[in-house]
Amino acid sequence: MRKLSAAVIAFALIAPAALGSSKATIKASPSPIQTGQKLKVSGSNSGCTSPVTIYSRAFTSNQKFDGIPAITTPIKNGAFSAKIKVTTNSSGAYRVSARCKPHGKFGSVKVQVLGAY
């Protein structure tokens, strides 16, 4: 029982440091943005082993993730960046999310879309 308790305590102390070593970020600008303008989505995730998929209902694409328009962009040295044309005609707040393997979804940010000019 003491060995198990020691193992649980050791894991509790070590695991947060190991998990925190691949801190992920995502940002989008500008916000607010007009329909028809390009949104820059960038961020980092040093733990990604595949390209980053960025998805949102604020833009259209032939590629989809769970039925939501998506684009794929390469990740280099843990960083990614893409410019995506906002195509929705509806004003409002839209969530832009990012995912990669092996982590799945690692972040999202809200963007305010002002609609057509």
N, C-alpha and C positions, 0 to 999 in steps of 0.2 A: 504494500500500500504506500509506503514511503517513497519507493522508486517511482510509482505512478504519479504521486503528488509532485515530486521533483521534476519529472518530465513535463507535466502540465504547466508548472511555473516557468520552466525554461522556455517552453514554446510561447507562452504568453509574453515573455520578455523579448524574445528574438523575432517572432512573426511580424509585429508592427514595423520594425525596422526594415525587414526584408520586403514587405508589401509597399512601404513608403518609398522605396528606392526608384520606382518607376512612376513618379507622379505625372499624371496626364493633365493637359490643358487644352482648351478650345476657346477661340474668340472669333467674333465676326464684326466687321465694320464696312460701311457706316451703318449706324442704327440711330435714328430712323433712316429708312431707304425708300425711294420711289420705285414702283413697278417699272421694269425695263432697265434699271441700273444694275451694275455688277457688284455683288457682295463678296468681299474677301473673307474667306474662312481659313484660319490657320491655327496651329497649335503644336503640341508635342506629346509623345508617348514613347519613351525609350524601350518599352516592352513589346512593341508591335513587331510581329514577324511577317506581316503582309501589308499590302497597300491599305490606306484608310478609306473607308466608305463614309461619305457625308450625305445625310439624307434630311429632307424637309418638304413640307407641302408648299413652301414658298416658291419653289421652282419646278420646272418640268424636265423630264428626262425619260429616255427609253429604258434606262436601267432602273430597277426598283429594288427596294429592301422592304420586305413585309408590306408591299403594295404602296409604299411611299417613294416618290421620286428620289433618285440617288445618283451620285457620281463617285468614281473611284479615283484617288490621287495617290501618287507614290509617297512613301515616307523615306527620308534620307537623313541619316545621323539623328534619328529620333524626332525629326520635325516634318511637318506637312503644311502645304498652302495651296489654295485653289481659289479662282475667281469664278463665280457662278451668277448667271443672269437671273434676277428675280422676275418671275413671270405671272404670279398670281394677280388677279384683278381685284381682290378683296383686301381692304385695309384691315389691319389687326396685328396681334402679336403671334409670331410663328416660331416654333422651336426648331433649331438646327442642331442635329446630333451627329456624333462621329463614333465609329466602331472599327475594330481591327481584330485580327487573330493574334494571340489566343484570348484576349481580354473581353471581346464582345463590346458592348457600348461602354465607352469610357468618359463621355462628357456630352453636354449639350448647353446651348445658350439661346436666349430669346432675342429675336430681332423684330423690331417694329416696322411693318410695311405700311406705307402711306397710300398705296393704290395707284391708279393711273394718274397721269398729270392732269 
